[in-house]
Amino acid sequence: MKKIIVIILVCLGGFSAEAQTLETFFTQADSFFKTYVKNGRVAYSEIKKEPSTLNEVLKTAEGISVSKTDAKNYKAFWINAYNLSVIKGLVDNYPTNSPLNDKGFFDKTKYNLAGKKITLNSIENDLLRAQFKDARFHFVLVCGAVGCPPLINKAYLPSTLEAQLQKQATLAINGDYFIKVNNKKKQVKGSKILEWYKEDFVANGQTEIDYLNRFRTIKIPTDFKLSYFEYNWNINKQ
């Protein structure tokens, strides 16, 4: 009986340690974003001078354990881990004008996160998009360029994640950086994200305009022609 109790206590201790580590990560990430992000832009030069805060949160991220069965913690962790790793990649190469200036930035460079050595593309495509089929990821994963969604100055948290995903999608689709509507010409010009990840936006038989109208305050007529404008790959620095 004593052995059983000891085993239970050890297991509970393990779960508690994991929870504390994850909570530490979210706290550190939140503090980092609040310090170095403003109006969607990142203070890369400041982080370059003093990288210890970024390195600390990424060090915490190495030892995290998350499972997709715990979807809220899993998604929140990997969204933040992606955004932090993008910043890390840009800081390591700073000064730079674009993430594309570093060959393999998205598909070769690997980061130590949650017990994995993983690329940015793998986080986005394998761990998030393939698992959850939610196009709203495209409004919270920030690739370090001006054409990306703006980076918010707080962490994505499991308790607020659904509201945050919905808010960022709504802001993007009702603003003018992601789509531009020309009523006179009956045209919609969209971010290249809509083209690159079209399969995410046309799931279940809908069109891209159908998807956009799920979030639009002023709906786009379904007969409008959709095209795409060039992506701005300039770094999103302050």
N, C-alpha and C positions, 0 to 999 in steps of 0.2 A: 504493500500500500504506500509505504514511504517513497519507494522508487517511482511509483506513478505520479505522486505529488511533485517530486523533484523534476520529473520530465515535463510535467505541465507548467511548472514555474519557469523552467528554462525556456520552453517554447514561448510563454507569455512575455518573458524578458526579451526574446529575440524580436517578437512582433513590436514591442514597445520601442526597442532601439531603432528598428526600421522606421517606425512612425516619427520618432524624434529626428532622425536624420533627414527624412523627407520634409518635415516641418522646418528644420534648419535651412535646408536648401531654398524653400519658398521664401523664408524670411530674408535670407541673404540676397536672393535674386531681386526681391521687391526693393530692398534698400539700394542695391546697385542701380537698377533702372531709375529710381527716384533721383539718384545723385547725378547720373551721367546722361540722361535722356530728357530732352525738352522739345516740345512741339514736333515730335516725330524724328528729331535729329539727334545724333550721338556725338558726345565730346571725345572723339578718338584721340586727339592730341593730349588731353588731360589723362586719359586712361594709359596712353603710351608712357607718359612721365611717371605714373604711379599705378602699375598694373596689379598690385597686391590684392585689391578687393575682387577684381575679376578672377584672378587665379585662385583665390580662396573659395569662391562659390563653385568654380569648375572642379576644384579638388573635392568638395563635398559631393558634387554630382557623380564623381567616379564611383563612390561607394553606395549609391542609391540602388534599391531593389524595387522595381515596379512591374506589375503584371497587367495585361490588357483586360483581365477579368475585373480589375478595380479601375474601371474606365476613366473616372474623373481624375484620380491621381496620376494615372498613366498619361493621359492626354495633356494635362497641365504640366507635368514634368517635361515631356518631350518637346512641347511648344517652347517653354522657357529655355530648355537645353539647346534647342536649335538656334534661337535668337542670341543667346550668350555665345555660342560657338561661332556664329557669323562675326560677332564683334571681336572675338578672340583672333579669328583668322585675319581680319582687317587690321587689327592692332599690331599683329606680328609682322605685317607687311607695310605698316604705316611709315612715312606718308605714301599714299596710293590714291589714284583717282577713281578706281572702280574695282569691285570684286573680280571682274573678268581679267584684270591685269595679272592675277596670280593663276597660272595654269593649274587646272585641277582643283580649284577652290571648292567647287561643289561636289566633284565626283572622285577626287583622289585623296585629298587631305583628310586624315582621320582624327577623331577626337575620342578620348577615353571617357565614356559616359555610361553609368549604370552597368558596369561590368562588361561593356562592349567597346571595341575599337570600330568606330563607325563614321561614315561620311555624312555630309549634310543632305545629299540626295537620298541616301538610304533612310535617314530619319523621316524625311518628308514623304517619300514614296512607299517605303516598305513598312515602317512602324506606325505611320498615321493614315495616309490616304488609303492604303490597301486594306487596313484593318477596320476603318470606320465609315468610309464612303461619305464624307461630309465636306462639301466644297467650301465651307466656311473656314477651313484651315488656311485657305489662300489669302485670307484677310488678317491673319495673325502671325503667319510665318514670314519673317522679314529678312530679305536676302542682302540687305546692306546697301541697296541702291535707291535712288530717288523714285524710281518707277514702282518700287515695292509699296505695300501698305505702310502707313506710318507706324513706327514703333511706339507703343504706349509707355508711359513712365511709371509702370508698375508691373508686377508679376501677374501671370495668369494663375489663378488659384482654383483648386478643385471645388471650393464652395461657391465660387462666382463664375466659373468657366462658361456655363451655358449662356448666362447674361452677357458676358464679355464677347463671346463668339457672335452672338446676335447683334450686339451693339456695333462691333467693328464692321460686320457685313453691311449693316444698315447705313452706317456713316459712309462707307466706301461707295455704295451703289446709289446713294442720294447726293453724293458730292460730285466733283468734276475731275478728280485725278484718275478714277477707275473707268468711268464712262462719260461720254459727252453726247448729249442729245440735241439734234438739229431738227426742230419741228417743221421748219419751212421746207427743208429738203427731204424730210421723212427718213432721216438717217440716224444711226447710232454708231459712234465710234467707241470701241472698247479697248481696255488694256490687253496686251498680248497674252496675259495670264488666261484670258477667256479662250484664246486660240490654243495655247500650249497645253492646257488642261481641259479641253473641250468635253472630254468624256465625263468629267465631274459635273459639268453644268447642264448636260443634256440627259442625265440619268432618268430612268422611268418614263421615257418618251417625251420629255419636255424639251423646249428650245431654250437657247441662251436667254432670249427675251422673257420667256416664261419664268426662268429662274430669277432674273433681275427684278421682275414685277412682284415677286414674293416679298421684296424688301422696299420697293419704291413707294414713296408717298404719292407721286404723280406717275401713273402707269404709262408705260411705253406702248403705243399701238403695235399690235402684232404684225402689221404689214410693213413696218419700218425695216430698212436694210441695215444689216450689221456688218461693219468692217473693223479693222484693228489699227491703232496708231502705234508708232515706234516706241519701244521701251527705253526709258531713261536709265542707263546703267551707271551714271555718275554716283559716287559715294554719298550716302546720306549723312554727311558730317554737319556739325554745327558751324 
